[in-house]
Amino acid sequence: MNFVTGLKCVFCGTVYSTRVAYTCPRCGIAGILDVEFDYAAIGRRLTRRRLAGRAEQSHWRYRELLPIGADAALPALSVGWTPLTPAAALARHLGVRTLFLKDDGRNATGSLKDRASSVGVVKAREKRRKIIACASTGNAASSCAGMAASMGMRSAIFVPERAPEPKVTQLLIFGATVFRVRGSYEQAFQLCQQACERWGWYNRNSGINPYLVEGKKTVGLEIGEQLGWQPPDWVAVSVGDGCTIAGVWKAFREMKTLGLTERTPRMLGVQAEGAAPITTAFRTGEAMRPIEPHTLADSIAVGVPRNWQKAVLAVAESGGAMINVSDEEILEAMRYTGRLTGIFAEPAAATAVAGLRRALAEGTVGRRASVVAVITGNGLKDVQSARSAVTQPFDITPDGDGLADILRGQELIT
Ligand SMILES: [Zn+2]
C-alpha cells in the first residue's frame, strides 16, 4: 500500500484515481497530473526522529512520500542521498554569504534524472510492463536505460539528432535499443508517445508521467534533511522542461506541511537565453509560447516545456524569480565552479550557478543570503562543451624544455 490519494489535473483541478495512467482524460496531453498524498497519515510516520534513525543512504528513505508500494521491488542501483558540499571559495567568488552545491552528478548514471527514472521503473514493474520507453536529450535516457538494466527490464530510447555522443554511448552500454531521430526533441517525444500507445510500453516521459516528478522531489527532501531541517534562503535550479524545479518546490512544501521544517526557501529558476519560454511565461503572466531552442546546455534545450505551468506556479508560490543566462556565462560558470570546488558540472548544471551570479549582480538575491545550487548532471557526460570552456594544455617534450618558463607564467613558481 502507499499514501497516494489521487491524481489532480493542474489545469482543470479534477482529481482522478490512480487508474488514470498519464494525463487528464478531459484536458488531454496538456492536463499534467499532480500526485496527491495523505499527509496526515504520512506525518504520523515520517518524523525528524524516525528519519534520523533510518540507515538507508538513498532516496528510498522517503518512501512514504513516493508513489510506490511498501513492498515494491526497487532497482539495486544506488539513487540519491548525494553530497551537499559547502562551497566557501565559490561563495566568495560570487559574493554571497553561504553556498552549498547539491552534487547530483554523483548519482549512479551521473544525473538527477536517476531519481525520476528509478520511480519510473518501479511503476513499470508494478504495471507488469517489460519495456520502458523514453524520449530525451540525454540524461533522462541514460538514467532510464541504467535503471531498466538494474531491474532486468528492456528499454527503448528516442534521442534527437543533436544528443551528445557520450550520452548516447552510455545508453548503448546499458543495453538500450536506441533510435536517433533525425529531428528535434519535440519530434522524438511525439514518436516515442505513439510507439508507447501502439506497443503498450511504459512511458517514462516526465512531460506526461505524473510519478517521475515525485522521484525528482527527493533532491529537495535531502537538502532539507542534510541542512538539519533549516532550509536555505534560496535554491537555484536550472530549468528546461520545468518539472525538476516543480519537484524541488513540492518537496519543500511537503516538509512544511509535515512539520519537518518551519519555512520554505525561494526558488531561483534559471534558463538559457536561447531556450527560455518558461521565464517569458513567468514574467508576462501569459501562456507559454513554444520556441526553437538554441543553447549548448543540451539538457535544458527544451522548446516546448510540458511542465511550464507547474514550474511557473512553483516559482511564484515560493516568492522566487526566473532569470536567463547566456551560453558564455554558462561556460564561464563551468570553469570557475570546477576550479573553486572540484565539481565538474555539465552545462545545464552550471547554468544554476551562472544564474545565481547574475541574480546577485542584479540584486534579486541578497549578498547575505544562504543558497543551495543544484548540480543536476556530471560534466563528464558532455566533454565536448566543456572543452570550449577551457584553454589547451601545454605541450612539452620529455626533457622538460621550457617547463620553468611555463611554471613562472602560471605563477606556480616565482
Ligand atoms: Zn484536466
Boltz pocket constraint, residues with backbone or C-beta under 6 A from the ligand:
constraints:
  - pocket:
      binder: B
      contacts: [[A, 9], [A, 10], [A, 11], [A, 12], [A, 13], [A, 14], [A, 24], [A, 25], [A, 26], [A, 27], [A, 28], [A, 31]]
      max_distance: 6.0
